């Protein structure tokens, strides 16, 4: 059991050495893309939410 655990952590360390980390510029550009996408998605969801709210508000006016 202990040998398996040691082998696991040895394999993890070996895989960690194989990781190809992005350059700083690539990391910054990717982060900007992700942040922009999140902002655009938030705006789209906000607009959909507002449209649904207005539709439901009109429906409730007709019912009441």
C-alpha positions as CSV (number, residue, x, y, z in Angstrom):
1,X,0.0,0.0,0.0
2,X,2.8,2.5,1.0
3,X,4.7,1.5,-2.2
4,X,1.7,2.4,-4.3
5,X,1.3,5.8,-2.6
6,X,5.0,6.5,-3.1
7,X,4.7,5.5,-6.8
8,X,1.7,7.7,-7.2
9,X,3.5,10.8,-5.9
10,X,6.6,9.9,-7.9
11,X,4.4,9.8,-11.0
12,X,2.8,13.1,-10.1
13,X,6.2,14.7,-9.7
14,X,7.3,13.3,-13.1
15,X,4.2,14.6,-14.8
16,X,4.7,18.0,-13.1
17,X,8.1,18.3,-14.8
18,X,6.5,17.6,-18.2
19,X,4.1,20.5,-18.0
20,X,4.5,23.2,-20.6
21,X,3.6,26.4,-19.0
22,X,2.4,29.3,-21.2
23,X,4.5,32.4,-21.6
24,X,3.5,35.5,-19.7
25,X,2.2,37.2,-22.8
26,X,0.1,34.2,-23.8
27,X,-1.3,34.0,-20.2
28,X,-2.3,37.7,-20.2
29,X,-4.0,37.4,-23.6
30,X,-5.9,34.3,-22.6
31,X,-7.0,35.9,-19.4
32,X,-8.3,38.9,-21.3
33,X,-10.2,36.7,-23.6
34,X,-11.8,34.8,-20.7
35,X,-12.7,38.0,-18.8
36,X,-14.2,39.6,-21.9
37,X,-16.3,36.4,-22.6
38,X,-17.5,36.4,-19.0
39,X,-18.6,40.1,-19.3
40,X,-20.4,39.5,-22.6
41,X,-22.1,36.4,-21.2
42,X,-23.2,38.3,-18.1
43,X,-24.7,41.1,-20.3
44,X,-26.5,38.5,-22.4
45,X,-27.9,36.8,-19.4
46,X,-28.9,40.1,-17.9
47,X,-30.8,41.1,-21.1
48,X,-32.6,37.7,-21.2
49,X,-33.6,38.0,-17.6
50,X,-34.9,41.5,-18.1
51,X,-36.9,40.4,-21.2
52,X,-38.4,37.5,-19.3
53,X,-39.3,39.8,-16.4
54,X,-41.0,42.2,-18.7
55,X,-43.0,39.5,-20.4
56,X,-44.1,38.0,-17.1
57,X,-45.0,41.4,-15.8
58,X,-47.3,41.9,-18.8
59,X,-48.8,38.5,-18.3
60,X,-49.5,39.2,-14.6
61,X,-51.2,42.5,-15.6
62,X,-53.6,40.6,-17.9
63,X,-54.4,38.0,-15.2
64,X,-54.9,40.5,-12.4
